[in-house]
Amino acid sequence: MDCKEFQRLIPEFLEDELDVRQLEVFLGHIDKCKSCKEELTIQFLVEVGTKRLEDGTNFNLKDELDNMMKDAWQRLHTRKKLLKTVFFLQALVIIECVAAIVLGIVL
């Protein structure tokens, strides 16, 4: 992922709208690119900071952004596990269907 694509995806990341593949690449890029991390921080501050000012609540930018990143990594791991589970269950259904067809023909 290049920086331009990363920056285009920041709003979707902040709204938790990235699919598993996009999220994985996005998180991998931010770990390696200081300028994109700064851009994410700025957009996070604008979006979340504006909401907090409207609500009248205080917030710690660094802590909240760190928590958001930890949550994103956890969501990624959970989604990947779910995808593996779905794949496994689909494989079982296919095996059962094939077995039912074979047994139906043999009987």
Number of C-alpha atoms within 10 A of each C-alpha: 10 10 15 9 10 21 17 10 17 20 16 14 21 17 8 12 13 17 12 16 10 17 20 16 12 21 17 13 17 18 10 10 12 11 11 19 17 12 16 21 16 14 16 19 18 12 13 17 18 12 12 14 11 9 9 9 9 9 12 10 15 11 10 14 16 12 12 15 16 12 12 18 16 12 15 20 14 13 14 15 12 12 13 12 12 12 12 12 12 12 12 12 12 12 12 12 12 12 12 12 11 11 10 9 8 7 5
